[in-house]
Amino acid sequence: MSTAQQNAAVPAISAEHLVRRFGKFTAVNDVSFRVEQGEIFGFLGPNGSGKTTVIKLLTGLLPLTSGSAQVEGLDVRTDSESVRERVGYMSQNFSLYDDLTVGENLQFYGRIYSLEPARLKRRIDEIIALNNLGPYFNRLAAQLSGGWKQRLALGCAMLHEPQLLFLDEPTAGIDPVARRQLWDLLFELSGHGITFFVTTHYMDEAERCNHVAYIHFGKIIADGTPNSLRELPEVQPHGTLRVEITTPEVTRALRFARHIPGIRSATIFGQSIHALIDDHFDLHELREELLKNGIAVAEVRPLAPSLEDVFVELTNRHQAMLEAGSA
Amino acid sequence: MRNLFRGFGAVFYKEVLHVRRDFGTLFFSLIIPLLQMVLLGFGIDTNIRQINTIVYNADGRRESRELIDRLRNSDTFHVIRYVDNDQDLNDAIIAGRARVGVKIPVDYSDRLLHQMTAQVLVLIDGSDSSVAGQAVNVTTSIGLDESLRRVLPDRSAFAVDMRPKLLFNPDSRSPNFFLPGLTAILLLNVTTFLTAFSIVREKERGTLEQLFVTPVRPFGLLLGKLLPYLAIGFFELSLILTFMRFVFRVPMHGSVILLAILSLPYLFVSLSLGILISSKANTHAQAMQLAFLTILPSVFFSGYIFPRETMPSFFYALSYLVPATYFINITRGVILRGAGISHLWTDGLALFIMGTLLLILAARRFQKKVIMA
């Protein structure tokens, strides 16, 4: 079997029942998921929910308490060194050496992976071209702005041509334009078969992933394509409808809406309210009901749930379940 | 083997760049020890001379004045004032104006004349032990000498003639005693701090975490960090030795090459110590505190200032765990006593073993608690 075929057959990551405890605290609790080759896998969750810990488990930095994981077909418990050889990692703070130039940072990481001088030179040229870093080649990393630092960090992480890249909050603290450019780059690279494991807080970024998972208190509570998650029965229970109510008086409307029978839940989204209502509740009736109470309603229309809706809904359910469990 | 040291070349390359970029830090870390050396070398005299002395001569006749002259001529005492009552004598010592008070009683000359024992009261401030000890010794021996002179006018008749001969440092020059020891402390200072900081800096910036996700192995990382600073330590040693030889005129009785070779295991120990510190400390401030923790025992228990032989047995045993103890024996041995490898190889070996143990310990600590989640 050729390498290409083998890669196609083997998932980029296959994690089964990962558990990691720190003393009494369970940071990662029975986490299983699978990432296919070439996917952009978005790994979401609030701060402290265990995202970074999962990355550390998958790269062999932290030993597993129990469970098993294969990365690029290699067992992280027994072969973490080969795993580290094949994956790239970019940490939250773009761990670059500030007092080294762009070129020297790349040189350093290239040498770390023992690239042959000729290949290293070729790769540095490629990375520089890909990230448009040319004009900054001799500049100290400290003098780069956030977006350029992030490009350089990404360049350092993929110098050794890894097939799988872990990006831990790659867009935290960089401007929107740089954010957009990074995602364009990720799509381009994923088109060449590179797999990305990306953690993020931004829902718009999550929407762009092929595959997302949401971790809450060390447990994965959602896993699938963005579209399949939107159709989850927990998110869109049978007999309900999700609507968007546009109104200039969102706060007053929300207070009132929560008392209307037939509205199951309601949350403010900018200049509108997203509400989950009983599907026999007529939209016109709802509009009348609000108008009758002196709330100027511009529009009421059905809405597909956003990923944010999905995660809010699932988090609330999981939270309630945890509280019920501990009570 | 190749694999165990994976990443060594890359880390070494990067570390050299850091050092070159941050030339200011390097310059200061090399210059400050030299300044310390100049300060201590010129400023500190371990020989006790010219102790401030106050005299109450109640007698005042020729014999008593001769005795005072003999005290003054000893170079140990410096008479700052004459008083004429006990109160003033006591006050001067309590106030710290004088360390020693000499009272010659009113009947001193009379008793000598009548072949009776004449007493002289010597009050010594005991708050500084080395000054007090010297004052006791010198006054006692002047008294003894004076007595012998009266009993045996012909000195050749002495039954026993002790002839002490001061080896290696015949003029008892302080720099000769002081600077070889200081070398050990300064080297420890520079190298421990530099290595500890170079790793703690990576912790603070998060680059260490990044490195651990690469195939770099702990030994590769640590050796890559260690070697550049070993070179710096070595350079610092040459500077110190040059200063010692040509500014302070400390003679070099042994082989410089031997000293250089034997300094390698010592540098290795202090660098490993720096690495061990950085495995514990997460910030510059913590690293600083821990580094001081290692430097103080090196100053006090290594024999650098206080002789090890006078330490209580527990601390004497402890001094064997202080790397500077061995290196001070090496520096004083080579520089002053002209010792060769046959005299010093055990010290070198002890240092090498210590360094290896420390480095293994540091590497294990790194491997174990790589990163906290």
Contacts between the chains, C-beta under 8 A, distances in Angstrom:
chain1	res1	chain2	res2	distance
A	20	B	373	7.6
A	22	B	373	6.6
A	27	B	373	6.0
A	52	B	373	6.6
A	53	B	373	4.5
A	56	B	371	6.9
A	56	B	373	6.1
A	59	B	213	5.2
A	61	B	212	5.8
A	61	B	213	6.4
A	61	B	370	5.9
A	61	B	371	6.1
A	62	B	370	7.8
A	62	B	371	7.7
A	62	B	373	6.3
A	81	B	215	6.2
A	84	B	213	6.0
A	84	B	214	6.1
A	84	B	215	5.1
A	85	B	215	5.0
A	87	B	213	7.7
A	89	B	210	6.9
A	89	B	213	3.9
A	89	B	214	7.9
A	91	B	206	5.8
A	91	B	209	5.9
A	91	B	210	5.5
A	91	B	213	7.9
A	92	B	206	7.6
A	93	B	205	7.4
A	93	B	206	4.6
A	95	B	205	6.5
A	95	B	206	4.6
A	95	B	207	4.3
A	95	B	209	6.6
A	95	B	210	3.6
A	96	B	207	7.2
A	97	B	14	6.7
A	97	B	18	7.4
A	97	B	205	7.8
A	97	B	207	6.3
A	98	B	205	7.2
A	99	B	17	7.6
A	99	B	18	6.1
A	99	B	21	4.4
A	99	B	22	6.3
A	100	B	14	6.8
A	100	B	17	5.6
A	100	B	18	7.6
A	100	B	21	7.3
A	104	B	14	7.6
A	104	B	17	5.8
A	107	B	13	7.3
A	108	B	10	5.7
A	108	B	13	6.6
A	108	B	14	4.7
A	109	B	10	7.8
A	109	B	214	7.4
A	111	B	9	6.0
A	111	B	10	3.4
A	111	B	13	6.1
A	112	B	7	5.4
A	112	B	10	4.4
A	112	B	11	7.9
A	112	B	211	7.5
A	112	B	214	4.8
A	112	B	215	7.0
A	112	B	216	5.8
A	113	B	214	6.8
A	113	B	215	6.6
A	114	B	6	7.6
A	114	B	215	7.8
A	166	B	213	7.8
